């Protein structure tokens, strides 16, 4: 708690003056570009590694960055975030971001979970489709630990679940919404993105640089 209190003091004394005008503007409403679905893990800080300001991201977080299929009983909270972001805020992108060393993935693979946690047990049942998905993703990096490969397969499975929401499917079909599969490598503080061509997760900056070079290549007359 002391770290939290010290952080509030630092925000009040050092950060708040620089953001006073922006927060005054945000008090009138929000217009984020992206719905960012991430794990509740304390080590995953989207606004830090994406260098975004207040108002840029609409963030939904839960244990294991789970997006249950539309209509799933356990998915009301996540589904509400998806529908609010797409129908009310009109976001143009949805990112599902998993991460390395995820406790939820470890719990599913190894059964490493606390006693007396029935809600957690029920919640983690939603990772089972991702376990099966892992068998269909042979191009994921075999050098990774099993829990990290599962985490990457899990991100891809959540992208499929997003497509079950009518609000998402309609906007994707109309070219108004893009779904993105990301993965944060904690040890290297690096964001990876799924590359459809290779079927693997690659450094996002590397993919961005490649896209930039290709956009500057002029066709031969």
SVG drawing of the C-alpha trace seen along z (x, -y; Angstrom):
<svg xmlns="http://www.w3.org/2000/svg" viewBox="-26 -23 41 54">
<polyline fill="none" stroke="black" stroke-width="0.4" points="0.0,0.0 2.9,-2.4 4.0,-2.2 0.5,-3.0 0.4,-6.0 3.8,-7.2 2.7,-6.9 -0.3,-9.0 1.8,-11.7 4.2,-11.6 1.3,-11.9 -0.1,-14.8 3.2,-16.7 5.0,-15.8 2.7,-14.3 -0.7,-16.0 0.4,-19.5 1.4,-18.2 -1.8,-16.3 -4.3,-18.8 -5.5,-20.1 -5.8,-16.7 -7.9,-15.3 -10.1,-18.4 -10.8,-17.5 -11.3,-13.8 -13.9,-14.8 -16.2,-15.7 -16.0,-12.3 -13.7,-9.6 -12.8,-8.5 -10.2,-5.7 -8.8,-4.2 -8.4,-0.7 -9.9,1.9 -6.9,3.5 -7.7,6.9 -4.9,8.0 -4.2,10.2 -4.6,8.9 -1.0,9.8 0.7,6.9 3.7,7.2 1.7,6.4 1.3,2.6 -0.2,1.7 0.1,-2.1 3.7,-1.7 5.0,0.6 2.7,-1.0 3.6,-4.6 0.0,-5.7 -1.7,-8.6 -4.9,-8.7 -7.9,-8.3 -6.0,-6.4 -6.9,-2.8 -10.1,-1.2 -8.6,1.5 -10.3,4.7 -8.2,7.0 -8.9,10.4 -7.1,13.5 -5.6,15.0 -6.8,12.3 -9.9,14.5 -12.6,13.5 -15.4,16.1 -17.5,16.7 -20.6,14.5 -23.4,15.8 -21.2,17.8 -22.5,17.5 -19.1,16.8 -18.3,14.1 -20.7,11.3 -18.1,8.9 -15.7,9.4 -18.6,9.4 -19.9,6.2 -16.5,4.6 -16.3,5.8 -19.8,4.5 -19.3,1.1 -16.0,0.6 -17.4,1.5 -21.0,0.2 -20.6,-2.9 -17.0,-4.0 -16.5,-2.9 -12.9,-1.7 -11.1,-0.8 -8.8,1.9 -9.1,4.7 -5.9,6.1 -5.7,9.3 -2.4,9.4 -1.1,12.4 2.3,12.6 5.1,14.9 5.2,16.7 1.4,16.5 0.1,18.0 -3.2,18.8 -1.6,20.9 0.6,22.6 -2.4,23.4 -4.2,25.1 -1.2,27.1 0.1,28.1 -3.0,27.9 -1.0,25.3 -3.9,23.5 -4.9,22.7 -7.4,24.8 -10.8,23.2 -11.0,21.2 -14.1,22.4 -14.5,19.3 -11.0,19.5 -11.4,23.1 -14.6,22.3 -12.9,19.4 -9.9,21.4 -12.1,23.9 -12.3,21.3 -8.7,21.9 -9.4,25.5 -10.2,24.7 -6.8,23.0 -5.1,26.3 -6.7,28.0 -5.8,25.1 -2.2,25.5 -2.2,28.9 -3.3,27.1 -0.5,24.4 2.7,26.3 4.5,23.1 4.6,21.5 8.1,21.3 9.1,24.8 11.9,23.2 9.4,21.6 8.2,23.4 4.9,25.2 3.0,22.6 4.3,19.8 3.3,21.7 -0.1,22.2 -0.3,18.5 0.3,17.7 -2.2,20.2 -4.6,18.8 -4.3,15.3 -5.3,16.7 -8.2,18.6 -9.5,15.4 -9.4,13.7 -11.6,16.5 -14.0,15.9 -14.2,12.2 -15.5,13.0 -18.5,14.7 -19.8,11.2 -22.1,9.8 -20.9,6.2 -17.3,7.4 -18.1,9.7 -20.1,7.0 -17.4,4.3 -14.6,6.6 -16.5,7.6 -17.1,3.9 -13.4,3.1 -14.2,0.9 -12.4,3.0 -9.1,4.9 -8.3,7.7 -4.7,8.0 -3.0,10.8 -0.1,9.6 2.1,11.2 4.4,9.5 7.7,11.1 8.4,10.1 12.1,11.1 12.9,9.0 10.3,6.3 9.3,6.8 5.9,6.9 5.4,9.6 2.6,9.8 1.2,12.8 2.5,12.9 -0.1,14.7 2.4,15.4 4.8,17.3 2.2,18.5 4.4,17.4 4.7,14.4 7.5,12.0 8.7,8.7 6.2,6.0 8.8,3.4 10.4,5.8 7.1,6.3 6.4,2.5 9.9,1.9 9.3,4.5 5.9,3.0 7.4,-0.5 10.1,0.7 7.6,2.4 5.4,-0.7 8.4,-2.7 9.3,-0.2 8.4,-1.7 7.3,0.7 9.6,1.0 8.0,-0.8"/>
</svg>
